[in-house]
Amino acid sequence: MRRRRRRTNRHVRFIAMSKFLGVLIFLSLGAIIVYAMLEMHEQSNLDSLPQLIISVFAIGSVYVGFYLTMAKWEHIEQEKTLREKELVKLKSKLGQCNTEEDISKLEEEINELEEKEKELENTEIQEN
């Protein structure tokens, strides 16, 4: 009897979510800037230009902080899934020598990555 492999529908990301949000934010900022500049030119009034400049820098700096946090999470998640795949491959090759050492090493790396995730969660909770 043939064994069926269970299909897993893992969502493969074309682009990292942090980068996708960054593109959306900067496109919307560009649209706001163009619209504001056209309105200032049409009315011949540049009084709101300093507020526009400050708000663009503020939104950009908030996104940079957000990007760094999201990039950490995505990197840890990617490393964790990579180690788990390696662990599954090694467990399937148990007949070969030195695989138990490799398995224990990968399990330790997975545990370390899980601890990093917990540390990130704790730092975010403490910051809020």
C-alpha positions as CSV (number, residue, x, y, z in Angstrom):
1,M,0.0,0.0,0.0
2,R,1.3,3.4,-0.9
3,R,1.8,6.0,1.7
4,R,0.3,9.4,1.0
5,R,2.2,12.4,2.0
6,R,0.3,15.0,3.8
7,R,0.3,18.3,1.9
8,T,1.0,21.3,3.9
9,N,-0.2,24.6,2.7
10,R,2.6,26.8,3.8
11,H,2.2,30.3,2.7
12,V,5.4,31.3,0.9
13,R,6.1,35.0,1.1
14,F,7.2,36.7,-2.1
15,I,8.5,39.6,-0.1
16,A,9.0,40.1,3.6
17,M,6.0,41.8,5.3
18,S,8.2,44.5,6.8
19,K,9.5,45.5,3.3
20,F,6.0,45.3,1.8
21,L,4.6,47.7,4.5
22,G,7.6,50.0,3.9
23,V,6.8,50.2,0.2
24,L,3.2,51.0,1.0
25,I,4.1,53.6,3.5
26,F,6.6,55.4,1.3
27,L,4.2,55.3,-1.7
28,S,1.5,56.8,0.4
29,L,3.9,59.4,1.7
30,G,4.9,60.3,-1.8
31,A,1.3,60.7,-2.8
32,I,0.7,63.0,0.2
33,I,3.8,65.1,-0.6
34,V,2.9,65.5,-4.2
35,Y,-0.7,66.5,-3.3
36,A,0.4,68.9,-0.6
37,M,3.0,70.5,-2.9
38,L,0.5,70.9,-5.7
39,E,-2.0,72.6,-3.3
40,M,0.7,74.9,-2.0
41,H,1.7,75.9,-5.5
42,E,-1.9,76.4,-6.5
43,Q,-2.6,78.6,-3.5
44,S,0.8,80.3,-3.5
45,N,1.1,79.7,0.2
46,L,4.0,77.9,1.7
47,D,3.0,78.3,5.4
48,S,2.3,74.5,5.8
49,L,5.7,73.4,4.3
50,P,7.5,73.1,7.7
51,Q,4.7,70.9,9.1
52,L,4.9,68.7,5.9
53,I,8.6,68.2,6.2
54,I,8.4,67.4,10.0
55,S,5.6,64.9,9.5
56,V,7.4,63.1,6.6
57,F,10.5,62.7,8.7
58,A,8.4,61.6,11.7
59,I,6.6,58.9,9.7
60,G,9.9,57.8,8.1
61,S,11.6,57.4,11.5
62,V,8.7,55.5,13.0
63,Y,8.8,53.1,10.0
64,V,12.5,52.6,10.4
65,G,12.0,51.5,14.1
66,F,9.1,49.3,13.0
67,Y,11.1,47.8,10.2
68,L,14.0,46.9,12.5
69,T,11.6,45.1,14.9
70,M,9.8,43.2,12.1
71,A,13.1,42.3,10.5
72,K,14.3,40.7,13.7
73,W,11.2,38.6,14.0
74,E,11.3,37.5,10.4
75,H,14.9,36.6,10.6
76,I,14.4,34.5,13.7
77,E,11.3,32.8,12.2
78,Q,13.3,32.0,9.0
79,E,16.2,30.6,10.9
80,K,13.9,28.5,13.1
81,T,12.1,27.0,10.2
82,L,15.4,26.3,8.4
83,R,16.7,24.4,11.5
84,E,13.5,22.5,11.8
85,K,13.8,21.3,8.2
86,E,17.3,20.2,8.8
87,L,16.2,18.4,11.9
88,V,13.5,16.5,10.0
89,K,16.1,15.5,7.3
90,L,18.5,14.3,9.9
91,K,15.9,12.3,11.7
92,S,15.0,10.5,8.4
93,K,18.7,9.5,8.1
94,L,19.1,7.9,11.6
95,G,20.9,4.9,10.1
96,Q,24.0,7.0,9.5
97,C,26.7,7.7,12.0
98,N,27.0,11.0,13.9
99,T,23.4,12.0,13.2
100,E,22.4,11.9,16.9
101,E,25.0,14.6,17.6
102,D,23.8,16.7,14.8
103,I,20.2,16.2,15.9
104,S,21.0,17.3,19.5
105,K,22.9,20.3,18.1
106,L,20.0,21.4,15.9
107,E,17.5,21.0,18.8
108,E,19.7,23.2,20.9
109,E,19.8,25.8,18.1
110,I,16.0,25.7,17.8
111,N,15.7,26.2,21.6
112,E,18.1,29.2,21.4
113,L,16.0,30.7,18.7
114,E,12.8,30.2,20.7
115,E,14.5,31.9,23.7
116,K,15.3,34.9,21.4
117,E,11.7,35.1,20.4
118,K,10.7,35.1,24.1
119,E,13.2,37.8,24.8
120,L,11.9,40.0,22.0
121,E,8.4,39.5,23.4
122,N,9.5,40.5,26.9
123,T,11.3,43.6,25.7
124,E,8.3,44.7,23.7
125,I,6.0,44.2,26.7
126,Q,8.4,46.1,28.9
127,E,8.6,49.0,26.4
128,N,4.8,49.3,26.3
